[in-house]
Amino acid sequence: MRAPLTWPQWNPLLAALGLAVLALTPCNLLADPQQDQVTAPLAQVPQREERLRRLIVKYKDESDGRLRRRALPDEAERATRLSALAQEPGNGHRNVQLSHLKAINRNSHVLVSSTALSRHELRALAHTLAQDAAVEYAEIDEPVYPTFLPNDSSYVSRQWNLKSPAAELAGTNMPNAWGRSHNGTGVTVAVLDTGYRPHAELNTNLVPGYDFVSGDLSGSPFFTANDGDGRDTDPADPGDWNTNPTQCTTGNSSWHGTRVAGIIGAQGNNNAGIIGVSHAARLLAVRVMGVCGGYTSDIAAGILWAIGVNDGSLPVNSHPAKVLNLSLGNRESNCSVTFQNAITAAFNANVTVVVAAGNEASYMGAPANCTGVIAVSAHTRTGDLADYSNLGPISGAGPNPTLSAPGGGLGLTIAGDNSTIYSTSNTGTTVPGSETYIGGKGTSFAAPQVAGVAAMMYQIKPSITPTEVKTYLTNTARAYPSGTYCFGRTTCGAGMLDGFKALQALMLAQGTPNNAPSISPIGPKTVAATGSLNFTATATDIDGDEVSFTATGVPSGASFNAVTGVFSWGYALPGNYTVSIAPTDGATAGSASVVNISVTGSLPVAAAASGGGGASNGAELALLFVFSLCAVGLRRHSAAALH
């Protein structure tokens, strides 16, 4: 009986088989360069015309006396006056009646049209109102939605997203950051979202927040709020389930704000559940969304209150935030004046605003496209762009995301395993149930990881500016892996978030050096041909950092585990090899240890006969055959095209 073939004997046969399969490949895939161009598909969403009724009107400040009248009109009177302006002949709004809905602050108010209008019609009405001498500007009060995707039944991979890149290619490299006692202590992160539900992982870090979801139109005055009232001091999430398809997509409660809060600041080192990126930071719940999302006016008001701006009409925020997380957006709109003014106020107060890029597989909308924000796209476990993630415009006429962070799901080019981002949640499908954990995917869950790293930057340097935060994040972002959609592209952002590298760069600028790990000498290795060789690299780090390894020169057929440092070669091939192994803590690499490997003797006769030049010559002949067939096919295609 013939002895079973060994790997060296199989190798040329498999190569020939692979080339035979290649020969059957349609030649147009080899000839058409457009086959390599991958574009993000547009989201499959209903394309019905949106009907809108709400406008934000900012009146000029009359406190300087230039526009002062004997008595300021009340808001109902001002709305009536603007209605008259809209109805004047030539203005095209004869049947529109405006009423006052609510105040955002002293000079900014939301007015409602008596009839629903198209976006074009409402924008024209805003332009008309802006002509009034007392109006600074008027614009649509844009609807805004949470930027997450519904959870599915795929395997939840827990917190792969926080691990070092040696363990997880697309991880955010957090363990060594935590090892330096970086955890967000003393820093407040505001979560502008759907509110929160009590959870054992969050309760310790929560500070008093506020509910900015105000009343809706008459008939169903608290449809969005879903808690029976308007603005108040209770930002608890009552649930955002919807059963009315005329309002928005029907679905169960998302507990979106609770999930985002857990990613940022779930309690750590408590022998239970999960750990948040900045797990000792204070969490300020600012409820700005409810059923079917929210509105620009409420979100802008929430931004100002979160950073400590108050006109006296609201309770004092005793914990002004240094980082704001906005996992929300509107793909239809450019950055509005209202959004930009609020974000600029935060920026000028040295507050960093982190915004999710959105999940429409298109280009970023507001507020991710506003000036002064850190916009976050999503990548998958393989480091590929998530197939839902928004990014920058190909034409360059608009902003790109700042960087990406793990958002889970499938990749645009490399599908991957559909891993999700695990966080705190609630079991209720409508009203609240009990606390739980759940996996999800979306840029909503990528952004809070960046917000958590930003909080730790403020812990290290309380006076840090948003510009500095952005610079450290982008300068230390890791390159996208080769073969992924974002590799070599600028529309995805600076790269993948690397938390430890960003914090280490800041620490270095603050005068705190990072000590490189030191590898233990390994020494030369000798093994007989066809034998096996195994050894383990070890290293120490005086900072106490977790150490991984990089290796070059690993022989064909051998493997090296970057996390454990284990080198393994089950079938050594004759020759002399030089392997270089270097330790790293994820930010600084130590000196390499060079391992000289000598494989003595020769291969058995049968293996040698089936190896050598025969495989190479066979490969050359097979390739020649393939390209000959393709050349014939292309000539026929060209001739047919000419006819």
N, C-alpha and C positions, 0 to 999 in steps of 0.2 A: 504494500500500500504506500502511496506517495505521502510523504510527511506534509502536514499543513503548512501553508505559506506564512512566512514571517512578515512583519510590517515592511522591511526593505524590499521584499519580493512583491508585495502587493502594490507598492508605491507606483512603479511604472505602469502597471495594469490599470490602476485607478486613473492615472493621468491620461492614458489612452482612451479610457471610457469617457472621461470628462470631455476630451476633445471631440469624441464621436458625437456626444450630445450637442456640443457647440456647433458641429457641422450641420445639425438639424435646425439650428436657430434661424428664424427668418432674417434674411440679410438686410432688410430695411432697418432692423434694430441696430445693426452695426454701421449702417450708412447714414442714418438720419441723426444729426447732432441735436435736434429738438427733443429727442427722447430723454435727454438728461435734464431738461428744464422742468422743474416742479413748481407749480403755483398753488397758492392756498385757495381751496374752493370757497365760494360764497356760502354763507349760512342759508339753510333751507328754512326760510321764515315766510309767513304770509305777506304778500306785497299789497295789501289793501291800503287805501289812502287814510292817513291819520287825521282825525278831526280833533281840534284843540280849542280851548276856551280861555286859558289863563295867561295873563300878561303880568310881568314885573314892571312897575313904573317907579323910577327914582326921581323924586322931586328935588329941585335945587335947594340948597341950604339957605334958609331965610334968616338965619341968626345974625348975618352980617349987616342987615338993615337995608341992603340994596333993593330987595324985593319985598320988604316988610309991608304988610297991610295992617289996617287997624285991628283986625281980628282974623286969625287963620281960619279958613273954612274947615268944617269937619270932613271926614273922608268920604261920606256919602255925597256931600256937595261937590267935592273935587271930582268924584266919579261922574256925577251928572254933568259937570262942566266939560269934562273930556268927551262924554257921550255926544254933547252938542257939537263939539269940534269935529268928531268923527262923522256926524250926520250932515255936515255942511255940504251944499252942492259942490260937486267936483272932487270930493274926498272918497266917494265910492263906498261909503259904509252907512247908507241911509237907514237900514233896518237893525243896526247894531245898538244895543243898550248895554252900558257898562255898569257894574256894581262892585262895591268894595268887598273883598273876601277877608283879608287879614293884613296886618302890618308885619313886615320883616324886622324893621327898626323904625326910628323916628321918621326918616325920609323915604324909606323904600316900602312899597306896598304891592299887594297882589290884587289885580282887578280881574273880573270875570265877564266875558261876553255873554249876552243873553242867548246867542245861538252858537253852535259849534262851527268852526271855520277850518278850512284847509290850512296847512302850514304857510302856503304862499299868501293867503288872505290875511291870516293873523299877523304875519310879518309886515304886510302892507299897513295894517291897522296900527301896529307899533310905530312904524315910521311916521304916520300921521300924528299920533299923540306926541311924538318927540318934537314936533314943531311948536308945541305950546311953550310960551315963555317961562313957565314955572317948572317945566319938565327937563331934567338933566338927560335922561335916556329912558327908552321903553323897549322891552324885548320879551320874547316868548318865555314863559315859565316852563321849561322843558321837563318832560317826564324822565325819570332816571330809574334804572333797574339794577338789581344785584348782578355782579358779573361772575356767576358760577354756573356750573352744569349739574343737572340732577345726578344723584348717586345711582350707580348701577350695581349689578350683582357680582362684579369682578372681585377677585381676591384682593383684600386690603393688606397692603404690605407694611402697615404700621408706619414707622418714622424713618424709612430709608432716606428721605429727603434731607435729613439733618446730618447724615454721616459724612465721613471724610471721603474725598475723591478716590482714595486708594481702595476703600470698601465699596463705594457707590460712585460710579463715574460722574453722575449728575448731582451728587450731594452738596450741601451748602457748607460743609466743613466746620461744624459747630463744636465737637467735643473738646478740642484744645482751647477754644475761646472760653468755654465754661470752666475749664481747668485753671484759668487765670482769674477766677472769681468775677468774670464778666457775666452779668445776668440781668442788667437793667435796673439795679437797685437805685432808688431815689428818682427815677425818671417816670413821667406819666405819658402813656400812649393813649390817645383818643381813638376809639373805634366808632366811626360814623357809619351806622348800619341799621339793622332791624331791631336793635336793642339786645338784651341778654336774657338768658334763663339762669337761675341759680344752679351752680355746679360745684362739687367739692374741689375741682381743679382750679376754679376761678374765684371763689368766694373770698379767699384771703387777699387777693390782689385788687379786687374791685373797690373803686371809690365812688362817691355820689355823682351821678350823671344827670341827664335831662332828656326829656321827650320833646322833640321839635315837630313831630308829625301833627299838623294842625287840621282843622276841619275842612271838609270838602264842600261841594255845592249843596244847595238845598235839596231835600228829598232823601238823601243818604249822607248826612253831614259827617259821619265818621266811618265811611267805608274803608278808606285807606288806613286810618288809625286803628280801627278794629278793637279799640279799648273803651269806647263809649265817651271819650272826651278828646280835647285838643291838647295843646302844650301843657306839660306839667313836670313835676320833679321825679316822675317814675318812668325810667327808660326800660322797664321790663318788657319783654317780647310776648304779646298775647297770642302770637301765631299769625301767619300771613297766607293761610290757605284760601283758595278761591274756587267757587263753584259756578261763577257767572262768566261764560265765555265771551260775552260782549264787552267785558272790561279788560281782560287779559287772559293769558293761557291759564286754564284750570290746573290745580295741583294742590298737593299737601303743603303743610307748613314746612319751611326750609330751615328755620332756626339759624339763619345765615350769620347773624351777628355773633351768636354763641360759638359757632365754628371758627370764625375769623379770630375772635378773642382768644380761643384756646391755642391757636397756632402762634399767636404773639406771646401770650403770657400765662399758659397753664402752669400750675405750680410744679416745680422740679424737685427731684431728690426726695420724694415723699413715699417711695416704695409702692406707688399706685399709678395706674393710668399712663398718661403721656407727660411729656415735658415741653414747655413753650420755648421759643427761641430766646426771649428775654424774660425768663420765668420768675423774676423777682420784681419786674416793673409794675407800676400801678396801672390799672386798666380803667379808663374813663369811658363808660358807655354813653354814647350820644345817639339817641334813636332818631333817624331821619327817614326811614323807610318802613312801609307797612304792606298791606295788600296791594299787589300790582306795582310795587316800587315806591317811588317818592317824587319830589319836585325840587328843582334847582333852588327855589326860594327857601325851603326848609333846610336844605343842605348847607347853603351859604350862611344862613343864620347859625347853624350848628358849628360850622367852622369858626366863626367869630367868637362864639361863646366858649368853645373848647380851648382857644388860645388866651382867654381872659379878657376879651373885649366885651364890654357891657354898657348899654346906654341907660341902665337903671331900671329897665322894665323886667329884667329877669333876675333870678337869684344869683348871687356871686358864685363863680366857679372857684372853689378853694384849692383845686389842683389843676392849674393850667397845664396843658399838654405841651411837650416839646416835639412830639411826633404825632402826626395824624395819619390814620389808615382809611382810605376810601376805596373799598372793594365794590365799586358801583360805576355806572356810566350810561351814556346815551350815544349809540353809534350814529345817530342822525345829525348831531349838532357839532358845530365848531364851538370853541370855548366862548361862552357868553360873557358879557361885561360883568354880570353879577358873580359868576364863578370866578373870573379873573380877579376882580376886586377883593374877594374874600381870600383867595390864595395868595395874592400879593401882600395882604395884611399879615398873613401867617408868615410868609417869607421874610418880611421886614421885621418881624418879631423873633427871628432866628428859630422858627419852627419848620421842621421838615415835613412835607406833605407827600405821602406815598400813595399812588393811585394804580389800580388794576387796569391793564391795557384793554380788556374786553375779550369776549368769546365769540365774535361773529366770523372768525377766519377772514377778516377784512382789515380795514385801517382804523386807527384809534379815533374815538369820539371824545366828547367832553366828560369828565374833566381831565382825562389822561393827556389831551392835546393842549392843555393850558400851559402857559409859561411859568416856570418855577417849581414844577412838580417832578418827582421821580416816578416815571411810568414803567410798570413792570409787566413784561410778557411772561409766558409760561413755557417751560421745557419739560420733557418727559424723563423717565428713568434712564433712557439711553443718551440723553443730552440733545435730542432732536426737538425742533419746534413742535409744540403740541398742536394737533391738527385743528383745534378750535381757536387758537390764540391770535389776537390781532397783532399787527406789526406796523412798521412805517410804510409809507407809500413808495412804490417802485420808482415813480417819477422824481422823488425827492422833494415834492412840493408839500411838505408838512413834516411834523416831528416824528422821530423814531422812538421806540421804547428806550429807556435808559439802559436797562439790562434785563435779564430774565432770571427767574427762580423756579424751582420745581412746582409744577401745577398738576402733574399726573396725566393719565389718559394715554392715547395713542399718538405716535409721532407722525409727522407729515411725510417723511421719507423712510424712516425706520419705525415700523409699527410698535415694536416693543411689547410689553406684557400688560399694558393698561393699568399699571399700578396707580393707586390713589393717595391722597394726602389725608392722614388720619387726624381727627380732632374731636373736641368736646361737642356734644349735641343733646337732643332731647328725643324721647320716644314718641311724643304726641304727633299724630297725623294732622290734627286740627288744633285744638286747644292743648296747652302744655301737659306732658306726661311726666315721666321721671328722667333723671339725667342718664346719659349714655355716651358712647363714642361712635363715630361713624367716619367712613372714608368718603372723599369727594374729589372732584377735579375742576379746575378752572383757574383763570388768572386771579380770581377772588382769593384763592388760597396760596398763590405765589406772592402777591403783594405783601401780606402780613409777615412773611419771612424776612423780607427786606426791611420792613418797619421794625421788626425785632432787632435786627443788626444795628439799625440807626439808633435805637434806644440805648444800646450798649455803647455806642460812640459818644452819646451825651453823658453816659456814666463816666467814661474815661476823661472827656473834656466837656464840661458843662457849657462852655462858651462857644462850642463849635457852631459853624454856620451851615445852613442848608447847602450852600455851594461846596463847602468842604466835605460834607457828608457825601454828596454826589461824586465828587472827585475821588475820594477814597474808594468808593464802591466801584466806579468804572475803571480806575487804574489797576485794581486787583482782581477784576472779574476774569474768570478762566475762559480760554478760547473754546468755541464750540468744536466738538469732535469732528474729525474728518468723516465725510460721508453723510453728515446731517444737513438738513435744509439750510441752516444758518451759517454753516462753514463758509467763510469767505464773503459773507454778505454783511452789509451795514444796516439793513432795515430791521434787524432783530435786536439791536442794541450792542453794548460794549462786550457782552459775553455773559457767562453764567455766574451767579452770585457765589462768592467765596467769603464767608463770614469771618473766618479766622485770619485770612490774609488781609482783609480790610481793617480789622481791629489791630492786627499786628503792625500794619503800616502807620496807623494813627499812634500807637504806643511808641514806635520808633521815633516819630516826629516829636513826641512828648519827652523823649530822652530815656525811654525804657527799652533796652536792647532785647533781642530774642536770641538765646543761645542755641546754636545748632546741635543736633544730636550727634553722638559719637558711636561709630560702629566698632564692634569687637573684631579683631583680626581673624580671618578665616583660614588663610594658608592655602598652598597648592593642593590639588586633588588628582589622584591617578586611579584609573579604572580600566579593566580589560574590555576590548571590543565586544559588543552585544551585552555587556553587563549593565547593571543599574548603578546610578549615583544619586545620593540624597544628602543634603546638608541644609542647615538653617542659619540664616544671618540674624544676629542679635545686635541691639544697640541700646544705649542709655541716653537720657535727656535730663539735664540738671534742673530744667524748669518743670519737670514732671509731665511734659507733653506726651501724648500718644504718638508713637513713631511708626511710620510705614517706610517702604523702600521703593527705589527704582532700580532697574537692572538693564544693562545693555550687553550685547554680545552673547545672548542666550542661544545655545546651539539649536539647530532644527530638530524638533522632536522632544526637546526638553521644555519644562515649564518653570515659572517662578511666580510665587504668590506674593504680591506687593504688601499685603496686610500681615501675613504670618512670617514672611521672609524665608519660606521653604522653597528650595531648589530641588527639582525632581526630574530625573532622566531615566526612563525605563529601558532604553535600548541604545547604548552609547555607540556612536560611529567613530571609526579610527581618525586620529588627528589631534592637533593641539589647539586649544581654544582659550580665549581670554574673556572672562566675564567680569564686568565692573558693577558693583552693587553699592548704592549710596543711600544713607538714611535721610529721612525728612520728617519734620513735624507738621508739614502742611503749609508752612510759610518759609522756612529756611532749611536748605539742604546741608548735610554734613559731608565731610570728605569721604570719598569712595574707597572701598576695599577691592583690590584687584585679585581675582581668583584665577590662577592658571590651571587649566584642566588638561591632563594628558590622557588620551585614550590609546592604549597600546594594543599591538596585535593587529589582526585583519579580520574581515568578515568571512564567514563560511563561503566555500566555493559557489554554491548555488545562489546565495544572495549577491555575491560579487558579479556573477554572470548575468543576472537579471537587472543589475544596476548599471553603473558606468554610463558609457556613451549611448547605449542602446535606447534608453528612455528619451534622451535628448534628441537623438536622430528621429525617433518615432514621433515626438512632439512636433519637430520641425516639419516632417512630412504631413502630419495631420493638419497643422495650421496652413500649410501651403495649399492643401486640398480644400479647406474651408474657404480661404480667400479666393481661390480659383472659381469655386461655385458662385461666390458672391459677385465676382467680377462679371461672370457670364450673365447672372441675373440682373445686375445693374445695367449692363449694355442693352439687354432686352427691354428693360423698363424705359431707358432713355430713348430707344428706337420707337417704342410704342407711344411715348409722349410726343415725339416729333410728328407722328402721324395723327 
